[in-house]
Amino acid sequence: MNELALVGEVDRPPTLTEAVANKIQDIIISGVLAPGSPLREVELSKTLNASRGTIREALRQLQEEGLVEVLTYRGAYVTRLTPQRAREIYTLRALLEPYAVRLAVTHGAYSEQDLQQLETLAERVAELLRGDQLRETLTTDMEFHRLACERSGHQLLLGMLRGLRSQTLLFMLNTRLHAALVSEENSHRAVVAAIRSGDPAQAEERIRAHITEAGSLLDRRLQERGGSEEETAAERREEA
């Protein structure tokens, strides 16, 4: 027997690049910088007390997660928000999250503590929605989805979903169409009930319906508004 196997894995602290990327992500999602805003290396380097090389790597990481877009010869910008982008986010989530949940249910990966925590988060979302507390509603909803998918153990899949959740937060916080994200109070409870059933197909279908319903409502709201204001602003910037 390998004695070292008993030691276990060491929790790896985030690298400087990861820490800087997390800070820039917080700045973006909090709304300090609006979609389409430039992300200037020199300014970020001074503000975050990090080298320009580290800032560049952090921006590249956030580009992979979909929060930053890099335009050739123009630099990095906070990702612009468009109705098409919203549809792509939700349709991709509707493919990937159900698969993650199916994997977790199939392998019996949810503990009773996990299920209780999901139920608590579902109740909290409903409570916050009634109180019209935008940011906390959204972050609680995203935590519900993170936990529901986390037990899949599929690291590559989870990495992709982290980026999609970040983009969802960015979109909803800036368009203030958060009602579409939590369109029905009972929807989260239904997801938990389906997971508790132990039926992978039922759990997969329920969370897919939950995400699809929210995405469809968001799409209708955006069409009623005639597209996002951020899209128009971005178009003006490109024409300038």
C-alpha positions, -999 to 999 in steps of 0.1 A, spaced: 0 0 0 13 35 -9 15 54 24 13 87 6 -22 78 -6 -34 83 30 -23 119 30 -49 131 6 -49 160 -17 -37 195 -7 -61 223 -12 -44 245 -38 -47 282 -32 -56 303 -62 -27 316 -83 -22 353 -86 -38 352 -121 -69 334 -108 -72 359 -79 -70 388 -103 -94 372 -127 -119 367 -98 -115 403 -88 -122 416 -123 -151 392 -126 -166 407 -94 -161 442 -108 -179 432 -140 -208 413 -125 -214 440 -98 -221 465 -126 -191 488 -119 -183 484 -156 -212 482 -179 -213 458 -209 -192 472 -237 -169 491 -214 -132 489 -221 -109 470 -198 -77 489 -199 -46 470 -188 -27 500 -174 -57 511 -153 -64 476 -140 -28 471 -132 -27 502 -110 -60 495 -94 -53 458 -86 -16 462 -80 -7 435 -105 16 434 -134 2 440 -169 12 405 -178 -10 391 -150 -38 414 -160 -35 402 -196 -36 365 -185 -66 372 -162 -85 389 -191 -77 359 -213 -91 336 -187 -123 357 -185 -125 357 -222 -127 319 -221 -156 322 -196 -174 346 -219 -173 377 -196 -147 395 -217 -144 399 -255 -111 409 -271 -113 429 -303 -82 428 -326 -62 461 -323 -88 475 -300 -83 457 -267 -106 440 -242 -141 449 -234 -169 437 -210 -190 413 -231 -218 430 -249 -254 419 -242 -277 410 -271 -309 389 -274 -290 364 -295 -264 361 -267 -291 354 -242 -307 327 -263 -273 311 -268 -266 311 -230 -299 295 -221 -301 270 -249 -265 258 -240 -274 257 -203 -305 236 -212 -282 211 -228 -254 209 -202 -271 213 -168 -296 184 -174 -267 162 -183 -248 171 -151 -279 165 -130 -285 131 -147 -249 120 -140 -253 130 -103 -286 112 -99 -274 81 -118 -244 77 -94 -264 85 -63 -240 115 -57 -265 137 -38 -263 134 0 -292 142 22 -274 174 32 -271 184 -5 -308 179 -9 -317 198 22 -294 226 10 -311 227 -24 -345 229 -7 -333 258 14 -320 276 -16 -353 270 -35 -373 285 -6 -348 314 -3 -352 322 -40 -390 323 -37 -387 346 -6 -363 370 -23 -383 371 -55 -414 382 -35 -392 409 -19 -379 421 -52 -342 418 -41 -325 416 -74 -289 408 -68 -294 384 -39 -322 366 -58 -299 361 -88 -269 350 -68 -290 326 -48 -305 311 -80 -271 306 -94 -259 289 -62 -289 265 -65 -278 256 -101 -242 253 -91 -249 228 -63 -274 209 -85 -246 203 -111 -216 201 -88 -222 166 -77 -218 153 -113 -181 153 -107 -175 161 -144 -148 188 -141 -147 199 -178 -185 202 -178 -185 221 -146 -159 246 -159 -181 253 -189 -211 258 -167 -193 283 -144 -188 305 -174 -224 303 -184 -236 311 -149 -213 342 -148 -227 353 -182 -263 348 -169 -256 370 -139 -240 396 -161 -270 396 -184 -297 396 -158 -281 422 -135 -276 447 -164 -310 442 -181 -329 439 -149 -352 413 -164 -346 390 -134 -382 378 -132 -375 357 -163 -348 339 -144 -371 328 -116 -404 329 -135 -423 306 -111 -418 301 -74 -425 263 -76 -401 256 -104 -370 252 -81 -390 230 -57 -400 208 -86 -364 203 -96 -355 192 -61 -385 168 -60 -373 153 -92 -338 148 -79 -351 133 -48 -371 108 -68 -339 91 -78 -350 89 -114 -323 103 -137 -346 109 -166 -372 127 -145 -345 149 -129 -329 156 -163 -362 166 -178 -374 188 -149 -343 210 -148 -343 212 -186 -379 225 -185 -370 249 -157 -341 265 -177 -361 264 -210 -391 281 -195 -369 309 -180 -350 314 -213 -383 316 -233 -397 342 -210 -365 362 -211 -366 361 -249 -402 373 -250 -393 402 -227 -364 412 -248 -385 411 -280 -411 433 -263 -384 458 -254 -371 456 -290 -336 443 -280 -312 454 -253 -300 489 -248 -265 475 -245 -267 461 -280 -275 495 -294 -247 511 -274 -222 485 -287 -233 491 -323 -227 528 -318 -192 521 -304 -183 499 -334 -195 526 -358 -174 553 -341 
